[in-house]
């Protein structure tokens, strides 16, 4: 006899976690790399020296980046509020954590590909002779975080299904 499993109800929770992870990834990037380590600002890779070297303009661009991260966080919280019914399910905390880790990885991958490689508006490190290895490590961290997040969601969902 084949065992029937309940439908996966984690979709809203996973989507909320991914959006929150995107937000947290943005905040981590902006706070750690832009402010604390001061490795780059949003526009430090722009060819025009008037833009690249204008700290006021770069600070504004960094601030707008934080506003976008904040808006993503608010959207993610709203999505999480709507998915709150799923939070009582077995292993839902692991599902949410995995989705958030995956979302942070997605942020690194998209931001690294778009801003670092395609647009070239900045690189992870602007204070080194060759920023490419640092950019590649940033992209690799995105892939790794996405894989860990996917594994956590998958493991928690499988364990919850087995407990039913």
Residue, then its C-alpha position, 0 to 999 in steps of 0.5 A: x500500500x502506498x502511503x499518501x502524504x499531505x500536500x506541501x503547505x510551505x510555499x507561502x512560508x518559503x516565499x516569505x523567507x526568501x524575500x526576508x533573506x534578500x532583505x537581510x542579504x542587502x542589509x549585510x552587504x550594505x552595513x558590512x561591506x559599504x560601512x564597516x569595512x568600507x570596501x566599496x560604495x554603490x558607485x565606486x566602479x563607475x568609470x566617470x571619476x566625478x561619480x566614482x569619487x563623489x562620496x556624497x553621491x555614493x552615500x546617497x546611492x548606499x542610502x537608497x540601496x538600504x531603503x530598497x533593502x528595508x522595503x524588501x524587509x517590510x514586504x517579507x514581514x507582510x508575507x510572513x504575517x500572511x503565512x503565519x498559519x504555517x508557522x505552527x507546522x512541524x519544523x516550520x522554523x527550519x523551513x523559514x531559516x532555510x528559505x532566509x539563508x537561500x534568499x540571502x544567497x540569491x541576493x549575493x548571486x543576483x547582486x554580484x552578477x548584475x552590479x559587479x559583472x554586468x553593470x560594473x558599478x562596483x566590485x566587492x573590493x575596490x582597494x585591490x589590484x584585481x577585484x575579480x577573485x573577490x567578486x567570484x568568491x562573493x558569487x560562490x558564497x551566493x551559490x553556497x548559501x542557496x544550496x544550504x538554504x535549499x537543503x534545510x528547506x528540503x530536509x525540514x519538509x521531508x522530516x515533517x512529512x515523515x512525522x505525519 
